[in-house]
Amino acid sequence: MESSAVTQNAQATADTGSDTDLALLQRILGDAKNGRLRLPSLPDLAHKVRTAVNDPRRSVGDIARLVQFDPALAARLIQIANSPLYRGTKKFDNCHSAITRMGIPASRNLVVSFTVRNLFQARTPMLRERLQQTWQHSCRVAAISSVLARLTPGLDPDRALLAGLVHDIGILPLLQYIETLQIQLEPSRLENMVGRLRGALGTFVLKTWQFEQDIANIPAQAEDWERVSGEAIDYGDIVQVAHVHSQFGRGGYSGPPLTELKAFQKLSISKLGPGYSLELLSQSQQEINEVLGILQG
């Protein structure tokens, strides 16, 4: 996504009223347009694995050797391969076998998912706490997304997990910008900035990382309640439903009820009635919790 597209998408919200934060919004948008907004870099190991996956000369063994440079990451891949997402009868205890079970594309998505966690760091207490909240929320959305995708024909649970995990990635460059310039913001003003800019900035980051379009567009789609995506359900629909579901019992959600959400109505489980579909999601809580535990370590 080009910087001009970022400013165009975010400008719509920046211009909806005049408040004390308008000057700061314009400053951030101007720096994004002119390439002065520092973006987080895709973790080195994730970049190497993605490059290797796209090289037809590289094998499962090559990918496994790369992953094993990070023992904690290798352990997580083995955990996910043995998790309910794959429901295998045999337990694996090595990275090569885990990647073989999951497949190279799924392993790539999971490596990116697990390594992105290292980006959620900040020096100041307030921003550090906000990034931790973002990471925890993203993990919940990712876990629910993976389960919903498994219940939806034609979608890949691991790709849905990655989509959920990066749906709020736009908060990173915004908070890094605020921290670097030592801008003092009250929590309410910070949340105003986050709400206005995270979608457009998130898509900007993922486009810069050269993610495929269906994943790169996720940040801008997560709270676009009127989004029209056609008849076929896609990862934007899955993440949006997971995002709403993750808010149950937590307060602060101001969007439409889950059963009225257009994205939810496209899910096959919604055709069985709101009571049954919600119960099915509730019954999947153990699976969601297991995936959540792996993501959060």
C-alpha positions, -999 to 999 in steps of 0.1 A, spaced: 0 0 0 15 33 -10 18 61 15 -7 83 -4 -33 55 1 -26 55 38 -32 92 41 -63 90 20 -78 63 41 -69 79 74 -78 114 63 -115 106 63 -114 100 100 -90 129 107 -114 153 90 -145 143 109 -145 171 133 -121 196 148 -105 187 181 -73 193 200 -57 162 184 -62 173 148 -28 190 145 -11 158 157 -31 137 134 -21 159 105 15 157 115 15 119 116 -3 117 83 22 141 68 52 121 80 36 89 67 31 105 33 67 118 31 83 85 43 93 99 77 71 75 97 94 47 110 78 13 103 85 -19 123 107 -44 104 95 -80 98 116 -101 122 147 -115 106 138 -152 111 103 -147 97 119 -130 66 143 -158 61 116 -185 64 93 -166 40 122 -163 15 130 -200 18 94 -210 14 93 -191 -19 124 -209 -32 115 -242 -49 150 -255 -42 144 -254 -5 131 -285 13 112 -292 46 146 -300 61 159 -266 51 130 -248 67 133 -269 98 170 -260 102 162 -223 99 135 -226 126 157 -245 149 180 -215 153 153 -204 177 146 -233 200 116 -216 216 100 -211 182 107 -247 172 90 -258 204 59 -238 196 57 -252 161 58 -287 176 31 -276 201 8 -263 174 13 -294 152 2 -316 182 -27 -292 190 -64 -297 183 -60 -277 151 -44 -307 134 -59 -336 154 -32 -360 146 -31 -395 162 7 -394 165 26 -370 187 56 -354 172 87 -343 191 108 -327 164 105 -297 141 110 -315 108 80 -338 116 59 -309 128 65 -289 95 58 -321 75 24 -325 92 14 -288 89 29 -282 55 54 -255 44 29 -227 38 12 -232 71 46 -233 89 55 -201 72 24 -184 85 30 -197 120 66 -186 121 56 -151 112 28 -152 138 51 -163 166 80 -139 158 58 -108 155 54 -109 193 90 -96 196 79 -63 180 55 -54 208 80 -36 230 81 0 244 102 19 269 76 41 286 52 24 311 20 36 295 29 26 260 44 -7 271 11 -15 289 -9 -5 258 12 -27 236 8 -57 259 -30 -51 258 -28 -51 220 -8 -83 219 -32 -101 243 -62 -90 223 -45 -100 190 -38 -134 204 -74 -139 214 -86 -128 180 -60 -151 163 -71 -181 183 -108 -175 176 -100 -169 140 -82 -202 136 -112 -221 151 -137 -203 130 -117 -210 98 -116 -247 107 -154 -247 109 -156 -229 75 -149 -249 43 -123 -235 20 -103 -215 47 -70 -223 62 -69 -221 100 -32 -211 101 -37 -183 77 -67 -171 97 -45 -172 128 -19 -150 111 -46 -127 99 -60 -123 134 -26 -118 150 -17 -89 126 -51 -72 125 -39 -45 150 -3 -42 138 -9 -5 129 -7 4 166 30 -4 165 42 25 143 18 49 159 30 41 194 67 41 183 61 75 168 46 89 200 74 74 221 102 86 198 90 122 198 81 120 235 46 132 229 26 133 261 -10 120 257 -37 112 282 -50 76 278 -83 89 263 -64 109 237 -41 80 229 -71 58 223 -86 85 200 -54 83 179 -54 45 179 -90 43 167 -85 68 139 -52 55 125 -45 19 133 -64 4 104 -48 24 76 -13 22 92 -17 -15 98 -24 -21 61 6 2 52 29 -20 74 17 -53 59 20 -40 24 55 -28 32 63 -64 45 50 -76 11 21 -96 26 -5 -109 2 -34 -85 -4 -60 -106 15 -40 -104 47 -26 -69 42 -61 -55 40 -72 -71 73 -63 -41 96 -85 -18 76 -114 -43 76 -115 -54 112 -140 -27 123 -156 -18 89 -190 -30 99 -206 -21 65 -179 -39 46 -192 -58 15 -169 -86 5 -192 -106 -18 -209 -139 -12 -178 -160 -4 -165 -157 31 -129 -144 34 -104 -139 61 -116 -103 67 -150 -117 76 -134 -143 99 -112 -118 117 -141 -94 121 -163 -120 137 -134 -131 159 -128 -95 169 -164 -91 181 -164 -125 198 -132 -116 217 -150 -86 233 -176 -107 250 -177 -99 287 -149 -73 284 -169 -41 278 -160 -12 255 -174 -27 224 -197 -3 204 -203 -22 172 -234 -42 161 -244 -74 179 -226 -105 167 -258 -120 152 -265 -88 132 -230 -86 118 -229 -91 80 -197 -111 83 -212 -135 109 -243 -140 87 -220 -154 60 -206 -181 82 -221 -215 77 -227 -220 114 -250 -189 115 -275 -207 92 -283 -230 121 -297 -202 141 -281 -177 165 -285 -199 195 -268 -229 180 -240 -210 164 -231 -191 196 -233 -224 215 -209 -239 190 -184 -211 195 -188 -216 233 -181 -253 229 -149 -245 211 -136 -225 240 -112 -253 251 -96 -253 217 -94 -215 216 -77 -215 250 -52 -241 240 -42 -221 209 -42 -189 230 -18 -206 255 6 -215 227 5 -180 212 11 -162 245 37 -187 257 
